[in-house]
Amino acid sequence: MKECALAHAGLRVWFRKGSEPSRAWLTKHNIEEQNDGSFRVYCADHVPFVPAEYLHDAFRTFAGPLYDDPDHAPDPV
């Protein structure tokens, strides 16, 4: 399992049941499930698995107005 160096930022995501990515997508982007059930999709200490602009666009698409409110943090389901 790959880990980000402690001095670098990373981004982990959790997918809701039924919205998980396919095995093919995970393999294509070299993303592995972590021990806590998250998926590390970005790590600043090396070339990102998924380009950051894709993440930005996806957050806007799927989180909509919640993405613009930094104080809104829904409980995980």
C-alpha positions as CSV (number, residue, x, y, z in Angstrom):
1,M,0.0,0.0,0.0
2,K,1.5,3.4,-1.0
3,E,1.6,6.2,1.5
4,C,2.2,9.9,1.1
5,A,5.4,11.2,2.8
6,L,4.5,12.9,6.1
7,A,5.6,16.3,4.9
8,H,3.2,16.2,1.9
9,A,-0.5,16.8,1.5
10,G,-2.7,14.0,0.1
11,L,-6.4,13.5,-0.6
12,R,-8.3,10.5,0.4
13,V,-11.9,9.9,-0.5
14,W,-14.7,7.5,0.7
15,F,-17.4,6.5,-1.8
16,R,-21.0,5.9,-0.8
17,K,-22.4,2.4,-1.2
18,G,-23.4,2.0,-4.8
19,S,-21.1,4.8,-6.0
20,E,-17.8,3.0,-5.8
21,P,-15.4,3.2,-8.8
22,S,-15.0,0.1,-10.9
23,R,-11.9,-2.1,-10.5
24,A,-10.9,-1.1,-14.0
25,W,-10.9,2.6,-13.1
26,L,-8.9,1.9,-9.9
27,T,-6.4,-0.2,-11.8
28,K,-6.1,2.4,-14.6
29,H,-5.3,5.2,-12.1
30,N,-3.1,3.0,-9.8
31,I,-5.4,3.6,-6.8
32,E,-5.6,1.2,-3.9
33,E,-8.1,0.9,-1.1
34,Q,-6.5,1.9,2.2
35,N,-6.9,0.0,5.5
36,D,-9.6,2.5,6.6
37,G,-11.7,2.0,3.5
38,S,-10.6,5.2,1.9
39,F,-9.0,5.6,-1.5
40,R,-5.9,7.9,-1.8
41,V,-6.5,9.7,-5.1
42,Y,-3.9,12.5,-4.8
43,C,-0.5,12.8,-3.1
44,A,1.6,16.0,-3.5
45,D,5.0,14.2,-3.2
46,H,4.7,12.6,-6.7
47,V,2.8,12.7,-9.9
48,P,-0.9,12.4,-9.0
49,F,-2.8,9.3,-9.7
50,V,-5.7,11.4,-10.9
51,P,-4.9,14.9,-12.1
52,A,-6.0,17.6,-9.6
53,E,-8.2,19.4,-12.2
54,Y,-10.3,16.2,-12.6
55,L,-10.9,16.2,-8.8
56,H,-11.8,19.9,-8.8
57,D,-14.3,19.3,-11.6
58,A,-15.8,16.2,-9.9
59,F,-16.2,18.0,-6.6
60,R,-18.1,20.8,-8.3
61,T,-20.3,18.3,-10.3
62,F,-21.1,16.0,-7.5
63,A,-21.0,18.2,-4.4
64,G,-22.6,21.2,-6.0
65,P,-23.2,24.1,-3.5
66,L,-21.7,22.0,-0.7
67,Y,-18.3,22.4,-2.3
68,D,-18.5,26.2,-1.9
69,D,-19.3,26.0,1.8
70,P,-16.2,25.2,3.8
71,D,-18.2,25.0,7.0
72,H,-20.4,22.2,5.8
73,A,-19.1,18.7,6.6
74,P,-21.8,16.1,6.4
75,D,-21.4,13.0,8.5
76,P,-20.2,9.9,6.6
77,V,-22.9,7.4,5.8
